[in-house]
Amino acid sequence: MTRSGKLPAVLVALALTVVAGPSHADDATELEKAKASYDAGRYGEGVERFKQILTPGTPNALKDPASIERAQAYYAACLIALDRMTEATEQIQKIYRKNPLYAPDPVDFPSKVTDRFFTVKGSMKDETAAGQQAKDAAREKEKKELQAYIATLQPLAGQESLVVRHSRWLAAIPFGVGQFQNGQEGLGYGFLVSEALLAGVSITSGVIYMQLLTDFTRQQGQQAQVDFDDLQARLNSTVAINRVSTAALGVVAIAGIVHAQLTFVPEARETRPRSVPKAPPSVMPTLTPGPSGMVLGVVGRF
């Protein structure tokens, strides 16, 4: 019972090992087969074998990136041995484009091969610099576009739009209050100024009337002579002015209220300023190729 329970577990483990390992094992096998031609000095045969395993889609094509890099290096070494420098340069460039820090092992390759690698690497500095400049230019363009986009959003983010509901009761107040509520500022100021002037005339005439009566009472107490005709004329003029101004004030005030009710605007949209929070500081690491390797830096925004 115990042995039969352990047997399936062993088979599962063995199956997992077999399934997990074939990709790298096959790559290593194919690489060693092609490398055997290079080690034996059969460079023409090595070229064909490396070309086959480096061609995607073929049955024995390599899949592991490390194996592909090694195969490209041996492929280039075979081409150099056959003096096919143009093709060798293409393979070396492929290596350095993916791995700028690659260095050929002097134990595996003769000086002719390692020298060619370093020569190609040196010639690619301009290409690497140009590529980096292109990336920097693209990054700078993207940054400017983002800044421009944020600049267009900031005014919108700095404002809030509110719907203000108006009141019929407020529209029933004179002195242009209803017009101001409706957004009719010209009419509002017109009613405000005219009603204020008429109210001022009405109040002033009333004060003058009371002052004339006070003066008349004082003069009588002092037994001074009073010109009754002149006093009566002045009182009558003051009363007339007061009545006319008061009536005119009432007419204009009622007209303003009626106009505000007839042109009543139930609601209006207002825009108010709103504070926008500052962007938080950020620090990001950068990794860029340099003349002697990779350069680690930091980019921050404060």
C-alpha positions as CSV (number, residue, x, y, z in Angstrom):
1,M,0.0,0.0,0.0
2,T,2.8,2.4,0.9
3,R,4.9,1.5,-2.2
4,S,2.0,1.9,-4.6
5,G,1.2,5.4,-3.1
6,K,4.8,6.6,-3.6
7,L,5.1,5.4,-7.2
8,P,2.7,8.0,-8.8
9,A,4.5,10.8,-6.9
10,V,7.9,9.7,-8.4
11,L,6.4,9.5,-11.9
12,V,4.9,13.0,-11.5
13,A,8.2,14.5,-10.4
14,L,10.1,12.7,-13.3
15,A,7.5,14.0,-15.8
16,L,7.9,17.6,-14.5
17,T,11.7,17.3,-14.8
18,V,11.4,16.0,-18.3
19,V,8.9,18.7,-19.4
20,A,10.8,21.6,-17.8
21,G,14.2,20.8,-19.1
22,P,13.9,20.0,-22.9
23,S,14.1,23.6,-24.1
24,H,17.4,24.4,-22.6
25,A,18.7,20.9,-23.0
26,D,17.9,21.0,-26.8
27,D,19.5,24.4,-27.1
28,A,22.7,23.2,-25.4
29,T,22.8,20.1,-27.6
30,E,22.3,22.0,-30.9
31,L,24.9,24.6,-29.8
32,E,27.4,21.9,-29.0
33,K,26.9,20.2,-32.3
34,A,27.5,23.4,-34.3
35,K,30.4,24.3,-32.0
36,A,32.0,21.0,-32.7
37,S,32.4,22.0,-36.3
38,Y,34.1,25.3,-35.2
39,D,36.4,23.4,-32.8
40,A,37.4,21.0,-35.6
41,G,38.3,23.8,-37.9
42,R,35.4,23.0,-40.3
43,Y,34.4,26.6,-40.6
44,G,32.2,26.2,-43.7
45,E,30.3,23.4,-42.0
46,G,30.0,25.5,-38.9
47,V,28.6,28.5,-40.8
48,E,25.8,26.3,-42.2
49,R,25.0,24.7,-38.8
50,F,25.0,28.1,-36.9
51,K,22.9,29.7,-39.6
52,Q,20.4,26.9,-39.3
53,I,20.0,27.0,-35.5
54,L,19.9,30.9,-35.6
55,T,17.0,30.9,-38.1
56,P,13.7,31.2,-36.3
57,G,11.1,28.7,-37.4
58,T,13.5,25.8,-38.2
59,P,13.0,22.6,-36.2
60,N,16.3,23.0,-34.2
61,A,16.2,26.8,-33.8
62,L,17.6,28.1,-30.5
63,K,15.2,29.7,-28.1
64,D,17.3,30.6,-25.0
65,P,18.7,34.2,-25.3
66,A,22.0,33.2,-23.8
67,S,22.4,30.3,-26.2
68,I,21.5,32.5,-29.1
69,E,24.2,35.1,-28.1
70,R,26.9,32.3,-27.9
71,A,25.8,30.9,-31.2
72,Q,26.1,34.3,-32.9
73,A,29.6,34.8,-31.5
74,Y,30.7,31.4,-32.9
75,Y,28.9,32.1,-36.1
76,A,30.8,35.3,-36.4
77,A,34.1,33.5,-35.6
78,C,33.5,31.0,-38.4
79,L,32.8,33.8,-40.8
80,I,36.0,35.6,-39.8
81,A,38.0,32.5,-40.3
82,L,36.5,32.3,-43.8
83,D,37.3,36.0,-44.3
84,R,33.7,36.9,-44.7
85,M,34.0,40.1,-42.7
86,T,30.8,41.8,-43.8
87,E,28.6,38.9,-42.7
88,A,30.7,38.6,-39.5
89,T,30.2,42.3,-38.7
90,E,26.4,41.9,-39.0
91,Q,26.4,39.1,-36.5
92,I,28.7,41.0,-34.1
93,Q,26.4,44.1,-34.4
94,K,23.4,42.0,-33.5
95,I,25.2,40.9,-30.3
96,Y,26.1,44.4,-29.2
97,R,22.7,45.9,-30.0
98,K,21.2,43.5,-27.5
99,N,24.1,43.4,-25.1
100,P,26.5,46.4,-25.2
101,L,28.6,44.9,-22.4
102,Y,29.4,41.7,-24.2
103,A,33.1,40.7,-24.4
104,P,34.4,37.7,-26.3
105,D,36.2,35.1,-24.2
106,P,39.9,35.0,-25.3
107,V,40.1,31.4,-24.2
108,D,37.4,30.4,-26.8
109,F,38.4,32.7,-29.6
110,P,41.8,33.7,-31.2
111,S,43.0,37.3,-31.2
112,K,41.8,37.8,-34.8
113,V,38.2,37.2,-33.6
114,T,38.4,39.2,-30.4
115,D,40.1,42.1,-32.2
116,R,37.3,42.1,-34.8
117,F,34.7,42.2,-32.0
118,F,36.4,45.2,-30.3
119,T,36.8,46.9,-33.7
120,V,33.1,46.5,-34.4
121,K,32.2,47.6,-30.9
122,G,34.3,50.8,-31.3
123,S,32.7,51.5,-34.7
124,M,29.2,51.2,-33.1
125,K,29.8,53.9,-30.6
126,D,28.5,56.5,-33.0
127,E,25.5,54.3,-33.7
128,T,24.9,53.9,-30.0
129,A,25.3,57.6,-29.4
130,A,23.0,58.4,-32.3
131,G,20.4,55.9,-31.0
132,Q,20.7,57.4,-27.5
133,Q,20.3,60.9,-28.9
134,A,17.2,59.7,-30.8
135,K,15.8,58.2,-27.7
136,D,16.6,61.4,-25.7
137,A,14.9,63.5,-28.4
138,A,11.9,61.3,-28.4
139,R,11.7,61.4,-24.6
140,E,12.1,65.2,-24.6
141,K,9.4,65.5,-27.2
142,E,7.1,63.3,-25.2
143,K,7.9,65.3,-22.1
144,K,7.1,68.6,-23.8
145,E,3.8,67.2,-25.2
146,L,2.9,66.0,-21.7
147,Q,3.7,69.4,-20.2
148,A,1.7,71.2,-22.9
149,Y,-1.2,68.8,-22.2
150,I,-1.0,69.5,-18.5
151,A,-0.8,73.2,-19.2
152,T,-4.1,73.0,-21.0
153,L,-5.7,71.0,-18.2
154,Q,-4.5,73.3,-15.4
155,P,-6.9,76.2,-16.2
156,L,-9.7,73.8,-16.4
157,A,-8.7,72.1,-13.1
158,G,-8.4,75.5,-11.5
159,Q,-12.0,76.3,-12.1
160,E,-15.3,74.8,-10.9
161,S,-18.6,75.2,-12.5
162,L,-21.6,75.6,-10.3
163,V,-25.4,75.9,-11.0
164,V,-26.9,78.7,-9.0
165,R,-30.7,78.5,-8.5
166,H,-32.5,81.9,-8.5
167,S,-35.3,83.0,-6.2
168,R,-38.7,84.6,-7.2
169,W,-38.7,86.3,-3.8
170,L,-35.3,87.9,-4.5
171,A,-36.7,89.1,-7.9
172,A,-39.4,91.0,-6.0
173,I,-36.9,93.3,-4.4
174,P,-36.6,96.8,-6.0
175,F,-33.4,98.7,-6.8
176,G,-32.5,96.4,-9.7
177,V,-32.0,93.3,-7.5
178,G,-34.1,91.1,-9.8
179,Q,-32.2,92.3,-12.8
180,F,-28.8,91.6,-11.2
181,Q,-30.0,88.1,-10.3
182,N,-31.0,87.5,-13.9
183,G,-27.6,88.7,-15.2
184,Q,-29.0,91.9,-16.7
185,E,-26.4,94.2,-15.2
186,G,-27.2,97.2,-17.4
187,L,-30.9,97.3,-16.5
188,G,-30.0,96.5,-12.9
189,Y,-27.7,99.6,-12.6
190,G,-30.4,101.6,-14.4
191,F,-33.1,100.7,-11.9
192,L,-30.7,101.1,-9.0
193,V,-29.5,104.6,-9.9
194,S,-33.0,105.9,-10.9
195,E,-34.7,104.5,-7.8
196,A,-31.9,105.7,-5.5
197,L,-32.2,109.3,-7.0
198,L,-36.0,109.4,-6.6
199,A,-35.7,108.0,-3.1
200,G,-33.1,110.7,-2.3
201,V,-35.4,113.5,-3.7
202,S,-38.4,112.1,-1.8
203,I,-36.5,112.0,1.5
204,T,-34.8,115.3,1.0
205,S,-38.1,117.1,0.2
206,G,-39.7,115.6,3.3
207,V,-36.8,116.8,5.4
208,I,-37.1,120.3,3.9
209,Y,-40.8,120.3,4.6
210,M,-40.3,119.4,8.3
211,Q,-37.5,122.0,8.6
212,L,-39.8,124.7,7.2
213,L,-42.5,123.8,9.8
214,T,-39.8,123.8,12.6
215,D,-38.6,127.3,11.5
216,F,-42.1,128.6,11.5
217,T,-42.8,127.3,15.0
218,R,-39.6,128.8,16.3
219,Q,-40.4,132.2,14.8
220,Q,-43.8,132.2,16.3
221,G,-42.4,131.5,19.7
222,Q,-40.0,134.5,19.3
223,Q,-43.0,136.6,18.1
224,A,-41.2,137.4,14.9
225,Q,-43.0,138.4,11.8
226,V,-43.5,135.6,9.3
227,D,-44.3,136.0,5.6
228,F,-47.2,133.5,5.4
229,D,-47.5,133.7,1.6
230,D,-43.8,132.8,1.0
231,L,-43.9,130.1,3.6
232,Q,-47.1,128.6,2.1
233,A,-45.5,128.7,-1.4
234,R,-42.4,126.9,-0.2
235,L,-44.4,124.3,1.7
236,N,-46.6,123.7,-1.4
237,S,-43.5,123.3,-3.6
238,T,-41.9,120.9,-1.2
239,V,-45.0,118.8,-0.9
240,A,-45.4,118.7,-4.7
241,I,-41.8,117.6,-5.2
242,N,-42.2,115.0,-2.4
243,R,-45.4,113.6,-3.9
244,V,-44.1,113.4,-7.5
245,S,-40.8,111.8,-6.5
246,T,-42.5,109.3,-4.2
247,A,-45.0,108.4,-6.9
248,A,-42.3,108.1,-9.5
249,L,-40.2,106.0,-7.1
250,G,-43.2,103.7,-6.7
251,V,-43.8,103.4,-10.5
252,V,-40.2,102.7,-11.3
253,A,-39.9,100.2,-8.4
254,I,-43.0,98.3,-9.5
255,A,-41.8,98.4,-13.2
256,G,-38.5,96.9,-12.1
257,I,-40.1,94.2,-10.1
258,V,-42.6,93.3,-12.9
259,H,-39.7,93.3,-15.5
260,A,-37.6,91.0,-13.2
261,Q,-40.5,88.6,-12.8
262,L,-41.3,88.5,-16.5
263,T,-37.7,87.9,-17.5
264,F,-37.0,85.6,-14.5
265,V,-34.1,83.2,-15.1
266,P,-34.6,80.1,-12.9
267,E,-30.9,79.1,-12.7
268,A,-27.5,80.2,-14.0
269,R,-24.1,78.5,-14.3
270,E,-21.2,80.3,-12.6
271,T,-17.4,79.5,-12.7
272,R,-15.3,80.0,-9.6
273,P,-11.6,79.6,-9.0
274,R,-10.4,76.4,-7.3
275,S,-7.0,75.7,-5.8
276,V,-5.0,73.0,-7.6
277,P,-2.6,70.9,-5.5
278,K,1.0,70.9,-6.6
279,A,2.5,67.8,-8.2
280,P,4.3,65.6,-5.6
281,P,8.1,65.3,-5.9
282,S,9.3,62.2,-7.7
283,V,12.6,60.5,-8.2
284,M,13.3,57.9,-10.9
285,P,16.5,56.0,-11.7
286,T,17.9,56.0,-15.2
287,L,20.2,53.6,-17.0
288,T,22.0,54.8,-20.1
289,P,24.9,53.4,-22.1
290,G,28.2,55.4,-21.8
291,P,31.6,55.2,-23.5
292,S,32.9,52.7,-20.9
293,G,29.7,51.0,-19.9
294,M,26.3,51.7,-18.5
295,V,25.7,54.9,-16.5
296,L,23.3,54.8,-13.6
297,G,21.6,58.2,-12.8
298,V,18.7,59.7,-11.1
299,V,16.0,62.1,-12.5
300,G,13.9,64.0,-10.0
301,R,11.1,66.5,-9.9
302,F,10.6,68.7,-6.9
